[in-house]
């Protein structure tokens, strides 16, 4: 006695058969293309497997000078103010000052127009890597290898907040556009968004 399959079972078997055939054909096609590519590569590299490029006139590079555009720039001003290397710096949103953070754990404020040192605030125990101005140019946040973020009043250097949520060096800092929150990234593998209680 022959058992009759349900129509839905027959359809399912056909679909599975089609899938298997399709995948098999794709694999065969892939293998053929791979074989073709390797045989083309081996014939162009010779029997030793090393490529010997041949120069042709079409391979020669051509340089086209750009007219009326200087190719070399020179420094307009050179700022100094740290006893060690500088990794972090930021231009104030109002364009008047530049803050730099150094290996000495201090933040230096410079007049952006003339390069004159305005102030130097020593507030952190290790290298300062990230700096960011608040959108109103009144506060500076600095992130240090001591795993802290310090927010200071830019006019007098008074420490307003010290954030200690990271467990490793703080690399970068950004204020939110409204100035209410700060994002800080760290070598601890986190980006933390927090609200300084000022």
C-alpha positions in Angstrom: 0.0 0.0 0.0 1.4 3.4 -1.0 0.8 6.3 1.3 -0.4 9.5 -0.2 1.4 12.7 0.9 -0.6 15.8 1.8 -0.3 18.5 -0.8 1.4 20.9 1.7 4.0 18.2 2.5 4.7 17.7 -1.2 5.1 21.5 -1.7 7.4 21.7 1.3 9.6 18.9 -0.1 9.8 20.6 -3.5 10.8 23.9 -1.9 13.5 22.2 0.1 14.8 20.4 -3.0 14.8 23.8 -4.9 16.8 25.4 -2.1 19.3 22.7 -2.0 19.8 22.7 -5.8 20.1 26.5 -5.8 22.7 26.5 -3.1 24.6 23.8 -4.8 24.6 25.6 -8.1 25.8 28.8 -6.3 28.7 26.9 -4.7 29.7 25.3 -8.0 29.6 28.7 -9.7 31.7 30.2 -6.9 34.3 27.5 -7.2 34.5 27.8 -11.0 35.0 31.6 -10.6 37.6 31.1 -8.0 39.5 28.6 -10.1 39.3 30.9 -13.1 40.7 33.8 -11.1 43.5 31.8 -9.6 44.5 30.4 -13.1 44.5 33.9 -14.5 46.6 35.1 -11.6 49.1 32.3 -11.9 49.5 32.7 -15.7 50.2 36.5 -15.2 52.8 35.9 -12.4 54.6 33.1 -14.2 55.5 29.7 -12.8 57.6 31.0 -9.9 54.6 32.9 -8.5 56.3 36.3 -8.4 54.9 39.2 -10.3 57.0 41.0 -12.8 55.2 44.2 -13.7 56.0 45.7 -17.1 56.0 49.4 -17.6 53.6 50.7 -20.2 53.2 54.2 -21.4 49.7 54.3 -19.8 51.1 53.6 -16.3 53.2 56.7 -16.1 51.8 59.2 -13.5 51.0 62.7 -14.6 51.1 65.6 -12.2 49.0 68.7 -12.9 49.9 71.7 -10.8 47.1 73.6 -9.3 47.4 77.2 -10.3 47.3 80.1 -7.8 47.0 77.9 -4.7 49.9 77.9 -2.2 51.4 74.5 -1.5 53.0 75.4 1.8 51.6 77.2 4.8 53.4 79.0 7.6 52.4 79.4 11.2 50.6 82.7 11.9 51.3 82.4 15.7 53.0 80.0 17.9 51.5 79.5 21.4 53.6 78.4 24.4 52.6 77.9 28.0 53.1 74.3 29.1 56.2 72.7 30.5 55.4 69.3 28.9 53.7 68.1 25.7 50.2 69.3 24.7 47.6 66.9 23.5 44.3 68.7 24.1 43.3 72.1 22.8 40.1 73.8 21.9 39.1 77.2 20.4 36.4 79.0 22.4 33.0 79.3 20.6 33.3 83.1 20.7 36.6 82.9 19.0 38.5 85.0 21.5 40.5 82.3 23.4 42.2 79.0 22.9 42.5 76.5 25.8 45.3 73.9 25.8 45.8 71.0 28.1 49.3 69.7 28.9 51.3 66.9 30.4 51.7 69.1 33.5 48.0 68.7 34.3 47.2 72.3 33.7 44.9 74.2 31.4 46.4 77.3 29.7 44.2 80.0 28.2 45.7 82.1 25.4 44.4 85.1 23.5 43.7 83.7 20.1 44.4 86.9 18.2 47.9 87.7 19.6 49.0 84.5 21.4 49.4 86.2 24.8 48.9 83.9 27.8 45.9 84.9 29.8 45.9 82.3 32.6 47.2 78.9 33.6 45.0 76.7 35.8 46.6 73.7 37.4 43.7 71.4 38.4 44.4 67.8 37.5 47.0 65.2 38.6 47.9 63.8 35.2 48.1 64.6 31.5 45.1 66.4 30.1 44.0 64.9 26.8 40.5 66.3 26.2 39.3 69.8 26.3 35.9 71.4 25.5 34.4 74.9 26.0 30.8 75.3 27.0 28.7 76.8 24.2 28.6 80.2 26.0 32.5 80.3 26.3 32.2 80.7 30.1 33.4 77.2 31.3 36.1 74.7 30.2 35.9 70.9 30.8 39.1 69.0 30.8 39.6 65.3 30.8 42.7 63.7 32.2 44.7 60.5 32.5 43.8 60.6 36.2 40.3 59.5 35.0 38.6 62.7 36.0 36.8 65.5 34.2 37.1 68.9 35.7 34.8 71.8 34.8 36.3 75.2 35.5 35.1 78.8 35.3 37.1 80.2 32.4 37.4 83.7 33.9 39.1 82.7 37.1 40.0 78.9 37.0 37.6 78.1 39.9 36.8 74.3 39.9 33.1 74.1 39.6 32.7 70.3 39.3 34.9 67.2 39.3 33.4 64.2 37.6 34.8 60.8 38.7 32.6 58.3 36.8 35.3 56.9 34.6 37.7 54.1 35.7 40.5 55.0 33.2 42.0 57.9 31.3 39.5 60.4 29.8 40.3 61.0 26.2 37.7 63.3 24.7 34.9 65.6 25.9 32.0 67.4 24.2 29.3 69.8 25.6 25.8 69.4 24.4 24.6 72.3 22.2 22.5 73.7 25.0 25.4 73.5 27.5 23.5 71.4 30.0 25.2 68.1 29.5 28.7 66.8 28.9 29.8 63.6 27.0 33.2 62.1 28.0 34.9 59.1 26.5 37.5 57.1 28.2 40.0 54.3 27.9 37.6 52.3 30.1 35.6 51.7 26.9 32.7 54.0 27.8 31.1 57.2 26.6 29.3 58.7 29.6 26.8 61.6 29.3 26.3 63.5 32.5 24.9 66.8 33.8 27.3 69.0 35.8 25.6 70.3 38.8 26.8 73.9 38.7 
